[in-house]
Amino acid sequence: MLIGIDGSRAFVKEKTGIEEYSYQVIKNLRGKLKKHQVIVFLRKNQSIDFSLPQNWKVKILSIPRFWTQLGLSWEVFFQKIEILFISAHTVPFFHPEKTVVVVHGLEFETFPEGYSAWEKFYMHLSVKKSCHWAEKIVAVSQNTKKDLERIYKIPPKKIRVIYEGIREEIFSFKEKLEEEKKEHFPKKEKKEKYLFFVGRLEKRKNVLGILDTFEILKEKYKIPHKLFLAGGPGFGYEEIMRKIQNSKFKKDIHILGFINNEKKWSLMANCEIFFWPSFYEGFGLPILEAQALGAPILTSNLSSLPEISGQGACFTDPNEPVAMAKIIQLILQDEEMRKDLLRKGYENIERFSWEKCSQEIAEILSGYEK
């Protein structure tokens, strides 16, 4: 059968969670669809940076606007695509009956104050329509599945939960860091102490709450740490920047912008706390990265985060900066608590792999075989 894959989110330069998911799934699907012909659809100026099997090919769609609803719709119709895989939310108007869509979360429904009016309208319309058009939905967590059932009234049997994975390269990177530490031992270099956050600097990620918590930590607990915030601007960025400029501790708050994986992993591996108190996450991939790199984690007790983090994190109400500051201070002071969190974090990541994720998706796509 002829399978079409929307690869437009996978091959962008600056990848966030959904783009990373799309990239890893497509990369790991190679070799798992041997009985089918596969076309990966890309946007203009995109290219695939890994080799493809002989039964795969790439089709560039040069249409500049309405890429999904016009460009992809036409190609699905023209190429007579029999099975369509959409790795991120939006199904084209013209689509085969056998369409599979991945839903990464309904944050625009559960936390609407984190989005502009246009974003809320567009996401609600496109995701809801996509869920009803698709024959099968892949949800990235049980929490996302429950949201789909509750908010969009999707039948449970239509949804399959398939967890995301974690890059294998992160483990070799960790080994490299450990070797470098051994080489520098017994030199007693002064280690910079900092709390670390990575993600869009926006309301939904609770960056304002992070800043409030940091103020309390500096004023009440007198911690010497800095705060590193990595990621591009999102909705509410201007308010975040004003708050930083008005802070008496602004010299200790560092905005790093978008950073590559190597820089991100290095900062995770060396931070005192990975602080990620988001109001809503469909999955929460950075939690797994931080666990793999041995970072103590404080995250939110909302949405999918307890489900994905397992026992390898501390949880908090993201609306309570005083409580968050108290927990961070406890983690900083209690060495045994830190060790326990790290051990449980290492155990937790055993549940996740991109190989397993893509194998389960391949089973769905191959299940349509004539």
C-alpha positions as CSV (number, residue, x, y, z in Angstrom):
1,M,0.0,0.0,0.0
2,L,1.1,3.6,-0.5
3,I,1.7,5.4,2.7
4,G,2.0,9.2,2.9
5,I,3.9,10.9,5.9
6,D,3.7,14.6,6.7
7,G,7.4,15.4,7.4
8,S,7.0,19.2,7.5
9,R,7.5,19.4,11.3
10,A,10.4,17.0,11.5
11,F,13.0,18.9,9.5
12,V,13.1,22.4,10.9
13,K,16.3,23.8,12.3
14,E,15.1,24.7,15.8
15,K,13.2,21.7,17.1
16,T,10.9,21.8,20.2
17,G,9.0,18.8,21.5
18,I,6.6,18.2,18.6
19,E,9.4,18.7,16.0
20,E,11.7,16.3,17.9
21,Y,8.9,13.7,18.0
22,S,8.2,14.0,14.3
23,Y,11.9,13.7,13.5
24,Q,12.5,10.7,15.7
25,V,9.4,8.8,14.6
26,I,10.2,9.2,10.9
27,K,13.8,8.3,11.4
28,N,12.9,5.1,13.4
29,L,10.1,4.0,11.0
30,R,12.8,3.3,8.4
31,G,13.0,-0.5,7.9
32,K,9.6,-1.1,9.6
33,L,7.4,-0.5,6.6
34,K,9.1,-2.9,4.1
35,K,5.9,-4.1,2.4
36,H,4.7,-0.6,1.6
37,Q,5.7,2.3,-0.6
38,V,6.3,5.5,1.4
39,I,6.3,9.1,0.4
40,V,7.5,11.8,2.9
41,F,6.1,15.2,2.1
42,L,8.3,18.2,3.0
43,R,8.1,22.0,2.6
44,K,10.3,24.0,0.3
45,N,13.9,24.3,1.6
46,Q,13.6,21.3,3.8
47,S,15.7,18.1,3.4
48,I,16.1,14.8,5.1
49,D,19.5,14.4,6.9
50,F,19.5,10.6,7.0
51,S,19.4,7.8,4.4
52,L,16.1,6.3,3.2
53,P,15.2,2.7,2.2
54,Q,14.6,2.1,-1.5
55,N,10.8,1.9,-1.0
56,W,10.8,5.5,0.5
57,K,10.9,8.7,-1.5
58,V,10.6,12.4,-0.7
59,K,8.2,14.9,-2.3
60,I,8.8,18.6,-1.9
61,L,5.6,20.8,-1.8
62,S,6.6,24.3,-2.7
63,I,3.3,26.0,-1.9
64,P,4.1,28.9,0.5
65,R,0.8,29.2,2.3
66,F,-1.9,26.8,3.5
67,W,0.6,24.0,3.0
68,T,-1.5,21.3,4.7
69,Q,-5.0,22.2,3.5
70,L,-4.0,23.0,-0.1
71,G,-0.6,21.5,-0.9
72,L,-0.8,18.2,1.1
73,S,-4.6,17.8,0.3
74,W,-3.8,17.9,-3.4
75,E,-0.9,15.5,-3.2
76,V,-2.9,13.0,-1.1
77,F,-5.6,13.1,-3.8
78,F,-3.2,13.2,-6.8
79,Q,-0.8,10.5,-5.5
80,K,-3.7,8.3,-4.4
81,I,-2.3,7.9,-0.9
82,E,-4.0,4.9,0.8
83,I,-2.7,5.5,4.3
84,L,-1.8,8.9,5.7
85,F,0.3,9.5,8.9
86,I,0.2,12.9,10.5
87,S,2.7,13.3,13.3
88,A,1.4,16.6,14.6
89,H,-2.3,17.4,15.0
90,T,-3.5,18.7,11.6
91,V,-5.2,16.4,9.1
92,P,-5.6,17.9,5.5
93,F,-9.2,18.4,4.2
94,F,-8.6,15.7,1.6
95,H,-7.4,12.6,3.3
96,P,-7.9,8.8,2.9
97,E,-10.2,6.9,5.2
98,K,-7.1,5.3,6.7
99,T,-5.6,8.3,8.3
100,V,-3.7,8.2,11.6
101,V,-3.0,11.5,13.5
102,V,-0.9,12.1,16.6
103,V,-2.3,14.4,19.2
104,H,0.4,15.9,21.6
105,G,-2.0,17.6,24.0
106,L,-5.0,19.9,24.4
107,E,-3.3,22.7,26.3
108,F,-5.1,25.3,24.3
109,E,-8.4,23.9,25.7
110,T,-7.3,23.3,29.3
111,F,-5.1,26.4,29.6
112,P,-6.6,29.0,27.2
113,E,-5.1,32.0,28.9
114,G,-1.7,30.9,27.5
115,Y,-2.8,31.5,23.9
116,S,-3.9,34.4,21.7
117,A,-7.6,34.4,20.6
118,W,-6.5,33.4,17.0
119,E,-4.3,30.6,18.3
120,K,-7.2,29.2,20.4
121,F,-9.6,29.4,17.6
122,Y,-7.3,27.8,15.0
123,M,-6.1,25.0,17.3
124,H,-9.6,24.2,18.5
125,L,-10.9,24.0,15.0
126,S,-8.0,22.1,13.4
127,V,-7.4,19.6,16.1
128,K,-11.0,18.8,16.8
129,K,-11.7,18.3,13.1
130,S,-8.6,16.2,12.7
131,C,-9.6,14.0,15.6
132,H,-13.0,13.3,14.0
133,W,-11.6,12.9,10.5
134,A,-8.9,10.4,11.4
135,E,-9.7,6.7,11.7
136,K,-7.1,6.3,14.4
137,I,-5.6,8.7,17.0
138,V,-2.2,8.3,18.7
139,A,-2.1,10.0,22.1
140,V,1.3,10.6,23.6
141,S,0.1,10.0,27.2
142,Q,-2.9,8.6,29.1
143,N,-3.6,12.1,30.2
144,T,-3.9,13.3,26.6
145,K,-6.2,10.3,25.9
146,K,-8.5,11.3,28.8
147,D,-8.6,14.9,27.6
148,L,-9.6,13.7,24.1
149,E,-12.4,11.6,25.5
150,R,-13.6,14.3,27.9
151,I,-13.3,17.4,25.8
152,Y,-13.9,16.1,22.2
153,K,-16.0,13.0,23.2
154,I,-13.7,10.8,21.2
155,P,-14.5,7.1,21.6
156,P,-11.8,5.3,23.7
157,K,-11.4,2.5,21.2
158,K,-10.3,5.1,18.5
159,I,-7.3,6.2,20.6
160,R,-4.1,4.4,21.3
161,V,-1.6,5.6,23.8
162,I,2.0,5.4,22.6
163,Y,4.7,7.0,24.7
164,E,7.5,9.1,23.2
165,G,11.1,8.1,23.5
166,I,14.5,9.5,24.4
167,R,17.5,10.0,22.1
168,E,20.2,7.3,22.3
169,E,22.8,10.0,21.8
170,I,22.0,11.4,25.2
171,F,23.6,8.4,26.9
172,S,26.9,8.6,25.0
173,F,26.9,12.4,25.8
174,K,26.5,11.6,29.5
175,E,29.4,9.1,29.3
176,K,31.6,11.8,27.6
177,L,30.8,14.3,30.4
178,E,31.7,11.7,33.0
179,E,35.0,11.0,31.3
180,E,35.8,14.7,31.2
181,K,35.1,15.0,34.9
182,K,37.5,12.1,35.6
183,E,40.2,13.8,33.6
184,H,39.9,17.1,35.6
185,F,39.9,15.3,38.9
186,P,41.3,16.1,41.5
187,K,41.3,19.8,40.3
188,K,38.8,21.6,42.5
189,E,37.3,24.0,40.0
190,K,34.6,26.2,41.3
191,K,31.3,24.9,39.8
192,E,28.7,27.5,38.9
193,K,25.4,26.8,40.7
194,Y,22.2,27.4,38.9
195,L,18.6,26.4,38.4
196,F,17.7,25.5,34.8
197,F,14.6,25.7,32.7
198,V,14.3,24.9,29.0
199,G,11.2,25.5,26.8
200,R,9.3,28.4,25.2
201,L,9.3,31.4,27.4
202,E,5.6,31.7,27.7
203,K,2.7,31.7,30.2
204,R,1.8,28.0,29.8
205,K,5.2,27.0,30.8
206,N,4.8,29.0,34.0
207,V,7.9,31.1,33.5
208,L,6.3,33.9,35.6
209,G,5.9,31.4,38.4
210,I,9.6,30.4,38.0
211,L,10.6,34.0,38.4
212,D,8.4,34.4,41.5
213,T,9.9,31.3,43.0
214,F,13.5,32.5,42.3
215,E,12.8,35.8,44.0
216,I,11.7,33.9,47.2
217,L,14.7,31.6,47.0
218,K,17.0,34.6,46.9
219,E,15.3,36.7,49.5
220,K,14.2,34.2,52.0
221,Y,16.7,31.4,51.6
222,K,19.7,33.5,50.4
223,I,20.7,30.9,47.8
224,P,23.8,31.9,45.7
225,H,22.4,30.2,42.6
226,K,21.6,31.8,39.2
227,L,18.6,31.1,37.0
228,F,19.2,30.0,33.4
229,L,16.2,30.2,31.1
230,A,16.7,28.6,27.6
231,G,14.2,28.8,24.8
232,G,12.5,31.0,22.2
233,P,9.8,33.6,23.0
234,G,6.2,32.4,23.3
235,F,2.8,34.0,24.2
236,G,3.3,36.3,27.2
237,Y,7.1,36.8,26.5
238,E,6.9,40.6,26.9
239,E,5.4,40.3,30.4
240,I,8.1,37.8,31.3
241,M,10.9,40.2,30.1
242,R,9.3,43.1,32.0
243,K,9.3,41.0,35.2
244,I,12.9,40.2,34.8
245,Q,13.9,43.8,34.2
246,N,12.0,44.8,37.3
247,S,13.6,42.1,39.5
248,K,16.2,43.1,42.0
249,F,18.0,39.9,41.1
250,K,18.0,40.4,37.4
251,K,21.8,40.1,37.3
252,D,21.4,36.5,38.3
253,I,18.7,35.7,35.6
254,H,20.1,34.7,32.2
255,I,18.1,34.4,29.0
256,L,19.9,32.0,26.7
257,G,17.6,31.9,23.8
258,F,17.2,28.7,21.7
259,I,20.1,26.3,22.3
260,N,21.2,23.1,20.6
261,N,21.0,19.7,22.1
262,E,24.6,19.6,23.2
263,K,24.3,22.9,25.1
264,K,21.0,21.9,26.6
265,W,22.2,18.6,27.8
266,S,25.4,20.1,29.3
267,L,23.3,22.6,31.2
268,M,20.9,19.9,32.4
269,A,23.8,17.6,33.5
270,N,25.4,20.4,35.6
271,C,22.4,22.1,37.1
272,E,21.5,22.0,40.7
273,I,17.8,21.7,39.9
274,F,15.9,21.2,36.7
275,F,12.8,23.4,37.3
276,W,9.9,22.7,35.1
277,P,6.5,23.6,36.7
278,S,4.4,23.8,33.5
279,F,0.7,24.3,33.8
280,Y,0.0,21.7,31.0
281,E,2.1,19.2,29.0
282,G,0.9,16.5,26.7
283,F,4.0,14.5,27.4
284,G,7.0,16.5,28.8
285,L,10.1,15.2,26.9
286,P,12.6,17.4,28.8
287,I,11.8,15.6,32.0
288,L,13.2,12.3,30.5
289,E,16.3,14.1,29.2
290,A,16.9,15.6,32.7
291,Q,16.5,12.2,34.3
292,A,18.9,10.6,31.9
293,L,21.5,13.2,32.6
294,G,21.2,13.0,36.4
295,A,19.4,16.3,37.2
296,P,17.2,16.6,40.3
297,I,13.7,17.7,39.0
298,L,10.9,19.8,40.4
299,T,7.9,19.7,38.1
300,S,4.2,20.3,38.2
301,N,1.6,17.9,39.6
302,L,-0.7,18.7,36.7
303,S,-1.6,17.0,33.3
304,S,0.8,14.3,32.1
305,L,3.8,15.2,34.2
306,P,3.3,12.8,37.1
307,E,2.5,10.0,34.6
308,I,5.7,10.6,32.6
309,S,8.1,11.5,35.5
310,G,7.3,8.4,37.6
311,Q,8.9,8.6,41.0
312,G,12.0,10.4,39.6
313,A,10.9,13.9,40.3
314,C,9.4,16.1,43.0
315,F,5.9,17.5,42.3
316,T,4.3,20.7,43.2
317,D,1.2,22.9,42.7
318,P,2.5,25.3,39.9
319,N,0.4,28.1,41.3
320,E,2.3,28.2,44.6
321,P,5.7,29.9,44.4
322,V,6.2,29.7,48.2
323,A,5.7,26.0,48.2
324,M,8.0,25.6,45.1
325,A,10.7,27.6,46.8
326,K,10.5,25.4,49.9
327,I,10.8,22.2,48.0
328,I,13.8,23.5,46.0
329,Q,15.5,24.5,49.2
330,L,14.9,21.1,50.6
331,I,16.3,19.4,47.5
332,L,19.4,21.6,47.6
333,Q,20.0,20.8,51.3
334,D,19.2,17.0,51.4
335,E,21.9,15.0,49.6
336,E,20.1,11.7,50.3
337,M,16.9,13.0,48.7
338,R,18.9,14.1,45.6
339,K,20.5,10.7,45.3
340,D,17.1,9.0,45.6
341,L,15.6,11.2,42.9
342,L,18.4,10.5,40.5
343,R,18.2,6.7,41.1
344,K,14.4,6.7,40.5
345,G,14.9,8.9,37.5
346,Y,17.3,6.5,35.9
347,E,14.8,3.7,36.5
348,N,12.0,5.6,35.0
349,I,13.6,6.3,31.6
350,E,13.8,2.6,31.0
351,R,10.1,2.8,30.0
352,F,10.7,5.0,27.0
353,S,12.4,4.5,23.6
354,W,11.9,5.9,20.1
355,E,12.4,2.4,18.8
356,K,9.5,1.1,20.8
357,C,7.4,4.2,19.9
358,S,8.0,3.8,16.1
359,Q,7.4,0.1,16.2
360,E,4.0,0.6,17.7
361,I,3.2,3.2,15.1
362,A,4.4,0.9,12.3
363,E,2.0,-1.8,13.7
364,I,-0.9,0.6,13.3
365,L,0.1,1.6,9.7
366,S,0.8,-2.0,8.7
367,G,-2.5,-3.1,10.2
368,Y,-4.2,-1.6,7.2
369,E,-2.5,-4.0,4.8
370,K,-4.7,-5.6,2.3
